[in-house]
Amino acid sequence: MKEKEKIEILTALVSIDTQDKDEKKIADYLSDLFNTHNISSKKIAVAPNRENLVAFMGEGKKF
């Protein structure tokens, strides 16, 4: 991954507003990003608009 792409990702992450317990926005963004890089991930809802994201690389379990 090139430095420019890393900066774009970081900029996108810090611009996502999650102040009101809305982590789903970040989980969605990261899930899409991982998908474009062929990284398996799974979102786990813990409450409305609150999700955890688990990603697997290498020999990790695939969903």
Steps between C-alpha positions, in 0.01 A plus 500: 500500500640836399547786746236711321237227543588464870450873552168492311377214719606673822337825385176316421501322837548812709232684300231241584283635782454234768433728797143379550589132536475443125796270442312328216627770262861405569424127487334551160793704367760250620299202379485651150870586513596149611279352228687697230824348632356145518504496880220299657299680767178471693294771668346413836210715618509574873223764506321721247767679288774343712706232332829329558705385204714188497742452210713200410821487301723214400390176660215656699150359491302611194132590502 
